[in-house]
Amino acid sequence: MSVNIVTSEDLQEFRELLLGDIKDILQRHGRVSLDKYIKTTDLLEKLSVSPGTLQNMRNNGTIPYYKLAGILYYDEEEIDAILKNGFVDKKRRGHENSDL
């Protein structure tokens, strides 16, 4: 019986190959262009927020995101639309017309 030991480097290499294959498949079928998506580090810089604040924004649904092979992606157009339209306090959503 042969024993194979998988290292973290092996897993990282597999992850990169898998992501490359997924990108190729998606682009070949014209379903998704990954160019319009940004990663967490880019969004942190764009919004000038801490990682904890961004995590809270994901958790409470303020910022939509996609997770692929453990990597979080954000649609830059969606983020721009959120910024353009302004933040809506989710706690007040049910009470928006209470000021009338």
C-alpha positions in Angstrom: 0.0 0.0 0.0 1.4 3.3 -1.1 1.0 6.5 1.0 0.9 9.9 -0.6 1.5 13.0 1.4 -0.1 16.1 0.2 1.6 19.3 1.1 0.2 22.8 1.3 2.2 23.7 -1.8 0.5 20.8 -3.6 -2.9 22.1 -2.6 -2.0 25.7 -3.7 -0.8 24.4 -7.0 -4.0 22.4 -7.5 -6.1 25.4 -6.5 -4.4 27.6 -9.1 -4.8 25.0 -11.8 -8.5 24.5 -10.9 -9.2 28.3 -10.9 -7.5 28.5 -14.3 -9.6 25.7 -15.7 -12.8 27.3 -14.3 -11.9 30.7 -15.8 -11.2 29.0 -19.2 -14.6 27.2 -19.1 -16.5 30.3 -18.2 -14.9 32.4 -20.8 -15.3 29.8 -23.5 -19.0 29.6 -22.9 -19.3 33.4 -22.6 -21.1 33.2 -19.3 -18.9 35.3 -17.1 -16.1 37.7 -17.7 -14.0 37.7 -14.6 -12.5 41.1 -15.6 -15.4 42.9 -14.0 -14.8 41.3 -10.6 -12.4 42.6 -8.0 -10.9 40.8 -5.0 -11.1 41.7 -1.4 -7.8 43.6 -1.2 -8.9 45.9 -4.1 -12.3 46.5 -2.5 -10.7 47.3 0.9 -8.6 50.0 -0.9 -11.5 51.3 -2.9 -13.8 51.7 0.1 -11.1 52.6 2.6 -12.5 50.2 5.2 -10.9 47.6 7.4 -11.2 43.9 6.8 -13.6 43.6 9.7 -15.8 46.3 8.4 -16.0 44.6 5.0 -16.8 41.3 6.7 -19.7 43.0 8.5 -20.9 44.5 5.2 -20.9 41.0 3.7 -22.6 39.4 6.7 -25.4 42.0 6.8 -26.0 41.9 3.0 -24.8 45.4 2.3 -22.1 44.2 -0.1 -22.9 41.3 -2.5 -20.1 38.9 -3.2 -19.3 35.7 -4.9 -17.1 32.9 -3.6 -15.1 30.7 -6.0 -12.6 28.2 -4.7 -12.3 30.1 -1.4 -11.6 33.4 -3.0 -14.2 36.2 -2.6 -15.0 38.3 -5.7 -17.1 41.5 -5.9 -18.8 42.8 -9.0 -17.3 46.3 -9.4 -20.4 47.5 -11.2 -22.7 46.4 -8.3 -20.4 48.1 -5.8 -20.4 51.3 -7.8 -24.2 51.2 -8.0 -24.4 50.7 -4.2 -22.1 53.7 -3.7 -24.0 55.8 -6.2 -27.4 55.0 -4.6 -26.2 55.4 -1.1 -26.4 53.2 1.9 -29.7 52.1 3.2 -29.9 51.2 6.9 -31.4 47.7 6.9 -32.9 48.3 10.4 -35.0 51.2 8.9 -36.1 49.4 5.8 -39.4 48.3 7.3 -40.0 51.8 8.6 -39.2 53.8 5.5 -42.7 55.2 5.3 -43.1 55.9 9.0 -42.0 59.5 8.4 -45.2 60.2 6.4 
